[in-house]
């Protein structure tokens, strides 16, 4: 296994072009989900990007898989932590390595949609179009803990504002996220609300895109949510066994 020093060496020789959007994800076990997630990023992201992955001390072989991707140039920056220090600690660690003007944080149980132009180009165009937003995220097919009808029916705008958004391809200006930072909290929902408060204090909004969807994959754990939101973990399209198939972004059905 390469040492962290060797990995840092490869990190430092990556092209530092400002036109690239930094994409950041954190992994901890869940190797199968990580494989599917990164496969979709590789297949369906056409806008220039720089991928940073922080592994939080996985014990299921995720680290070896990520090293293989790094050595084959699918990952630009790889940071291997020796233990699980929490989601936001890992995100904060990644933030120090960002080079581009824009960055996107995403969880490793998400699938990027297949769109033309690609999802990142469309999200970036929306972000630039609405400078009053400090952060926007792609809309997942189910949003836990909010009344979607209340949020999205309240306005016809392309971005529906809300007090918090999760890391469903959550875009910031890099200078802004470096300034406000991630809380050193294990629970990402705490961090979501904290970021919303900080952006509000700067007279900025955050919200979800109305028509740009991303997809949560099936997972067996409940992440500590109460039983009444168990629907979040029902099997959805695309099923994990067919993640390589294209998906209609309106119907969420696989395309044969």
C-alpha positions in Angstrom: 0.0 0.0 0.0 1.4 3.5 -0.9 2.2 5.7 2.0 0.3 9.0 2.6 3.5 10.8 1.5 3.4 9.0 -1.9 -0.2 9.8 -2.3 0.4 13.5 -1.5 3.1 13.5 -4.2 0.6 12.4 -6.8 -1.9 14.9 -5.4 0.6 17.7 -6.0 1.3 17.0 -9.6 -2.3 17.2 -10.7 -3.3 20.0 -13.0 -4.4 23.0 -10.8 -6.6 24.7 -13.5 -9.1 27.1 -12.1 -11.7 26.0 -14.7 -12.1 22.7 -12.9 -14.9 22.4 -10.3 -13.7 20.5 -7.2 -16.0 17.5 -6.4 -15.6 16.2 -2.8 -17.0 13.1 -1.2 -16.3 11.3 2.1 -16.3 7.5 2.4 -16.6 5.2 5.3 -17.1 1.5 4.5 -20.1 0.9 2.2 -17.7 -0.1 -0.6 -20.4 -1.2 -3.0 -22.2 2.1 -2.8 -18.9 4.0 -3.2 -18.1 2.0 -6.4 -21.5 2.8 -7.9 -21.3 6.4 -6.9 -17.9 7.1 -8.3 -18.7 5.1 -11.5 -21.6 7.5 -12.1 -19.4 10.5 -11.5 -16.9 9.2 -14.1 -19.6 8.3 -16.6 -21.8 11.3 -16.5 -19.7 14.3 -15.5 -18.4 16.1 -18.6 -17.5 19.5 -17.2 -13.9 19.7 -16.1 -13.6 18.6 -12.5 -11.1 17.6 -9.8 -12.2 14.7 -7.6 -11.2 14.6 -4.0 -12.1 11.6 -1.8 -11.5 11.5 1.9 -11.7 8.0 3.5 -12.6 8.0 7.2 -10.7 4.9 8.2 -12.7 2.3 6.3 -12.3 -1.3 7.4 -14.0 -3.1 4.4 -11.4 -2.6 1.7 -12.6 0.8 0.6 -9.1 2.3 1.1 -7.5 -0.2 -1.2 -10.2 0.4 -3.9 -9.6 4.1 -3.7 -5.9 3.7 -4.0 -6.4 1.7 -7.1 -8.5 4.5 -8.6 -5.9 7.1 -7.6 -3.1 5.2 -9.2 -5.2 4.9 -12.4 -6.0 8.7 -12.3 -9.7 8.4 -11.6 -9.2 10.3 -8.3 -7.2 13.6 -8.2 -6.8 14.0 -4.4 -7.0 11.0 -2.1 -6.8 11.5 1.7 -6.7 8.5 3.9 -7.6 9.1 7.6 -6.5 6.6 10.2 -9.8 6.5 12.0 -13.4 7.7 11.6 -13.3 11.3 12.8 -16.8 12.2 11.6 -18.3 13.4 8.3 -17.7 17.1 8.8 -14.1 16.8 10.0 -13.3 14.9 6.8 -15.1 17.5 4.7 -13.1 20.2 6.5 -9.9 18.3 5.8 -10.8 18.2 2.1 -11.6 21.9 2.0 -8.0 22.7 2.6 -7.0 21.0 -0.7 -9.5 22.8 -3.0 -8.1 24.8 -5.9 -11.0 25.8 -8.1 -13.4 28.7 -7.9 -16.4 26.4 -7.3 -16.8 23.2 -5.3 -19.5 20.5 -4.9 -19.9 18.2 -1.9 -21.7 14.9 -2.3 -22.4 11.9 -0.2 -21.2 8.5 -1.4 -24.7 7.0 -1.6 -25.7 9.2 -4.5 -25.8 8.7 -8.2 -25.1 11.6 -10.6 -27.8 11.8 -13.3 -27.1 11.3 -17.0 -28.1 14.6 -18.7 -27.1 16.7 -21.7 -25.6 19.1 -21.0 -24.2 17.2 -18.0 -25.5 17.8 -14.5 -22.4 19.8 -13.4 -22.7 22.2 -16.3 -26.3 22.8 -15.6 -25.8 23.2 -11.9 -23.0 25.7 -12.4 -25.1 27.7 -14.8 -27.9 27.9 -12.3 -25.5 28.9 -9.5 -24.0 31.7 -11.6 -27.5 32.8 -12.6 -28.7 33.3 -9.0 -25.9 35.1 -7.1 -28.3 35.6 -4.1 -27.7 31.9 -3.3 -24.6 30.9 -1.4 -25.3 27.2 -1.9 -27.5 25.1 -4.1 -28.0 21.3 -4.2 -29.5 18.9 -6.6 -33.0 17.7 -5.7 -33.0 14.1 -4.6 -36.1 11.9 -5.3 -37.0 12.0 -1.6 -36.0 14.7 0.8 -36.0 13.7 4.5 -37.2 16.1 7.1 -39.0 18.7 4.9 -42.4 19.2 3.4 -41.5 19.0 -0.3 -44.9 20.2 -1.5 -44.6 23.3 0.7 -41.2 24.1 -0.5 -41.5 23.4 -4.2 -45.1 24.4 -4.7 -44.5 27.8 -3.0 -42.6 29.1 -6.0 -42.0 28.4 -9.6 -38.4 29.5 -9.4 -35.7 27.3 -10.7 -34.2 27.1 -7.2 -36.5 26.5 -4.2 -35.0 28.2 -1.1 -34.8 26.4 2.2 -33.1 26.9 5.5 -30.9 23.8 5.0 -29.8 21.4 2.3 -27.9 18.1 2.5 -24.8 17.2 0.5 -26.9 16.1 -2.6 -24.3 17.6 -4.9 -24.2 20.8 -2.8 -22.4 23.6 -4.6 -20.5 26.6 -3.0 -18.0 29.1 -4.1 -14.8 27.7 -2.7 -13.8 30.9 -0.9 -17.1 30.9 0.9 -17.0 27.4 2.2 -13.4 27.9 3.3 -14.6 31.0 5.2 -17.6 29.5 7.0 -16.1 26.0 7.3 -17.7 22.7 8.3 -18.8 22.1 11.8 -16.9 19.4 13.7 -20.0 17.3 14.0 -20.7 13.7 13.2 -24.3 14.2 12.2 -24.6 15.9 8.8 -28.1 17.3 9.6 -26.6 19.5 12.3 -24.1 20.8 9.8 -26.8 21.4 7.2 -28.7 23.8 9.6 -25.5 25.5 10.8 -24.5 26.3 7.2 -27.9 27.6 6.5 -27.7 30.0 9.5 -24.2 31.2 8.4 -25.3 31.9 4.9 -28.4 33.7 6.1 -26.2 35.9 8.3 -24.4 36.9 5.1 -27.7 37.7 3.4 -27.3 34.6 1.2 -29.8 31.8 0.5 -29.5 28.1 0.0 -31.9 25.8 -1.8 -32.6 22.8 -4.1 -32.8 22.9 -7.8 -36.4 22.3 -9.0 -35.8 20.1 -12.0 -32.2 18.8 -11.6 -32.5 15.5 -9.8 -29.9 13.2 -8.3 -30.7 9.7 -6.9 -30.2 8.1 -3.5 -29.2 4.4 -3.6 -30.8 1.8 -1.5 -29.1 1.2 1.9 -30.0 -1.1 4.7 -29.0 1.2 7.6 -31.4 3.8 9.0 -28.7 6.5 9.8 -30.5 7.1 13.1 -33.7 8.5 11.5 -37.0 7.6 13.2 -39.0 4.7 11.7 -41.5 7.0 10.1 -39.0 8.2 7.5 -37.9 4.6 6.7 -39.3 5.3 3.2 -36.0 7.1 2.5 -34.3 3.7 2.3 -36.8 1.8 0.1 -35.3 0.4 -3.1 -35.5 3.1 -5.8 -34.4 3.5 -9.4 -31.8 2.8 -10.5 -31.6 -0.4 -8.5 -28.1 -1.1 -7.1 -27.8 -4.2 -9.3 -28.2 -2.2 -12.5 -26.5 1.1 -11.6 -24.7 1.2 -15.0 -28.1 1.8 -16.7 -29.2 5.3 -17.8 -32.1 6.9 -15.9 -34.8 9.2 -17.1 -34.5 12.2 -14.9 -38.3 12.9 -14.9 -39.6 9.4 -14.3 -36.6 8.0 -12.4 -37.1 4.9 -14.5 -34.2 3.0 -16.1 -33.8 3.5 -19.9 -33.3 0.2 -21.7 
